[in-house]
Amino acid sequence: MLLNLSMTTNESTADVSGLTVSALRAALATAPQLPVTLVWPDGEPIEAHFHVTEVGRVQRDFVDCGGTVRQTVICLLQTWVGDDLDHRLTGGKLLKALVHAEPVLRGADLPVELEYEACNVVQLKVVSAVAEADRLVIQLGPKHTDCLAKDVCVPSARGAAAGGCC
């Protein structure tokens, strides 16, 4: 399931797509006993002994290159891979963490993203959660940068007009 959430600040709108907290909670509730498997966008799973160390509400206020004030708000799951090779996170344990985070999330049904440290810290969208016979698969999707003011900044988007942001 892919859902779209728009947050508005002043006169702008910033779109953030991904599975929402309520959709993730519903999927976790269907399979509380199953171990959770996180799957990279390329289809490979991350280490099975990962931990979710934080559930947070992250708000980013910014000005795009065209001068528009924007805001994005997400639920961020921070993961960590430790030395406990026998650790397995179940759907029920992750659901409990999301319930504990309700006061922090402030009741908002936010899109969920996941933070993972490989060589660098990466942040990915949570795009689906599906119960299989022996595991609950949480599919991760890529995030991309984009120019949010193409009509002002990108010559091909505004014709041959002079000006721009940069």
C-alpha positions as CSV (number, residue, x, y, z in Angstrom):
1,M,0.0,0.0,0.0
2,L,1.4,3.4,-0.9
3,L,-0.2,6.5,0.6
4,N,0.4,10.2,0.0
5,L,0.5,12.8,2.7
6,S,0.9,16.5,2.1
7,M,1.9,18.9,4.9
8,T,1.4,22.6,4.3
9,T,3.4,25.5,5.7
10,N,2.6,29.1,4.8
11,E,1.8,29.0,1.0
12,S,3.6,25.8,0.1
13,T,3.0,22.1,0.0
14,A,5.7,19.4,0.3
15,D,4.6,15.9,-0.6
16,V,6.0,12.9,1.2
17,S,5.0,9.4,0.1
18,G,5.2,6.1,2.0
19,L,3.4,3.7,4.3
20,T,1.7,5.6,7.1
21,V,2.0,4.8,10.8
22,S,-1.6,3.5,10.9
23,A,-1.1,1.3,7.9
24,L,2.1,-0.1,9.4
25,R,0.4,-0.7,12.7
26,A,-2.5,-2.5,11.0
27,A,0.0,-4.8,9.2
28,L,1.9,-5.5,12.3
29,A,-1.3,-6.4,14.2
30,T,-2.1,-9.1,11.7
31,A,1.1,-11.0,12.5
32,P,2.4,-10.1,15.9
33,Q,4.2,-13.4,16.4
34,L,6.1,-13.3,13.0
35,P,9.7,-12.0,12.8
36,V,10.1,-8.8,10.9
37,T,12.3,-8.8,7.8
38,L,13.4,-5.5,6.3
39,V,14.0,-5.7,2.6
40,W,16.2,-3.2,0.6
41,P,14.8,-1.7,-2.6
42,D,16.8,-4.2,-4.6
43,G,15.1,-7.2,-2.9
44,E,17.9,-8.2,-0.5
45,P,17.1,-8.4,3.3
46,I,19.1,-6.5,5.9
47,E,20.6,-8.5,8.7
48,A,17.9,-10.4,10.6
49,H,19.2,-9.4,14.0
50,F,18.6,-5.6,13.6
51,H,17.1,-3.6,16.4
52,V,14.7,-0.6,16.1
53,T,16.4,1.7,18.6
54,E,14.2,4.8,18.2
55,V,10.7,5.7,16.9
56,G,10.6,9.4,16.4
57,R,8.7,12.3,14.9
58,V,11.1,14.3,12.6
59,Q,10.0,17.7,11.3
60,R,12.1,19.5,8.7
61,D,11.4,23.2,8.0
62,F,13.2,24.6,5.0
63,V,13.3,27.1,2.2
64,D,13.6,25.6,-1.3
65,C,15.8,27.2,-4.0
66,G,12.9,29.3,-5.3
67,G,12.4,30.9,-1.9
68,T,9.3,28.9,-0.8
69,V,9.0,27.9,2.8
70,R,8.2,24.2,3.2
71,Q,7.8,21.5,5.8
72,T,7.9,17.8,5.9
73,V,7.0,15.6,9.0
74,I,7.7,11.9,9.2
75,C,7.9,9.0,11.6
76,L,11.5,7.8,11.6
77,L,12.4,4.3,12.7
78,Q,16.1,4.2,13.6
79,T,17.7,0.8,13.2
80,W,20.9,-0.6,14.6
81,V,22.6,-3.9,13.9
82,G,24.4,-5.2,17.1
83,D,26.4,-8.2,18.1
84,D,23.4,-10.2,19.4
85,L,23.0,-12.5,16.4
86,D,20.0,-14.2,18.0
87,H,18.0,-11.0,18.3
88,R,14.7,-11.0,16.2
89,L,12.2,-8.3,16.2
90,T,8.6,-9.5,15.9
91,G,5.6,-7.7,14.5
92,G,4.2,-7.5,18.1
93,K,7.4,-5.9,19.5
94,L,7.5,-3.3,16.7
95,L,3.8,-2.6,17.2
96,K,4.4,-2.1,20.9
97,A,7.2,0.4,20.1
98,L,4.8,2.4,17.8
99,V,2.1,2.4,20.5
100,H,4.7,3.8,23.1
101,A,5.6,6.5,20.5
102,E,2.1,7.8,20.2
103,P,2.7,10.9,22.4
104,V,5.8,11.7,20.4
105,L,4.1,11.3,17.1
106,R,1.3,13.6,18.4
107,G,-1.5,11.6,16.9
108,A,-0.5,12.4,13.3
109,D,-0.7,9.6,10.8
110,L,2.7,10.2,9.4
111,P,4.6,8.5,6.6
112,V,7.2,6.1,7.9
113,E,10.8,6.1,7.0
114,L,13.7,4.0,8.2
115,E,17.2,5.0,9.1
116,Y,20.0,2.4,8.7
117,E,23.8,2.6,9.0
118,A,25.9,0.9,6.5
119,C,29.0,2.7,5.4
120,N,26.9,5.9,5.8
121,V,23.6,6.5,7.4
122,V,20.9,6.1,4.8
123,Q,17.2,6.9,5.1
124,L,14.6,5.0,3.1
125,K,10.9,5.0,2.7
126,V,8.8,2.2,4.2
127,V,6.6,1.4,1.2
128,S,4.8,-1.8,2.3
129,A,4.4,-4.4,5.0
130,V,3.1,-7.9,4.1
131,A,2.7,-10.9,6.2
132,E,4.0,-14.1,4.7
133,A,3.8,-17.6,6.1
134,D,7.0,-17.3,8.2
135,R,7.8,-13.6,8.3
136,L,6.4,-10.1,8.1
137,V,8.2,-8.3,5.2
138,I,8.7,-4.6,5.4
139,Q,9.7,-3.4,1.9
140,L,11.9,-0.3,1.8
141,G,12.0,2.1,-1.1
142,P,14.5,4.7,-2.2
143,K,14.3,8.4,-1.5
144,H,15.4,11.0,-4.1
145,T,16.4,14.6,-4.1
146,D,14.4,16.9,-6.4
147,C,14.2,20.6,-7.3
148,L,10.9,21.8,-5.8
149,A,11.0,25.1,-7.7
150,K,11.5,23.9,-11.3
151,D,9.2,26.6,-12.6
152,V,11.7,29.2,-11.2
153,C,15.0,27.4,-11.5
154,V,15.1,25.0,-14.4
155,P,15.4,26.7,-17.8
156,S,13.5,23.8,-19.6
157,A,10.6,24.1,-17.2
158,R,10.2,27.9,-17.6
159,G,11.1,28.3,-21.3
160,A,13.9,30.6,-22.3
161,A,13.0,33.2,-19.7
162,A,15.8,34.9,-17.8
163,G,16.2,34.8,-14.1
164,G,16.2,31.8,-11.8
165,C,17.2,31.0,-8.3
166,C,20.8,30.0,-8.5
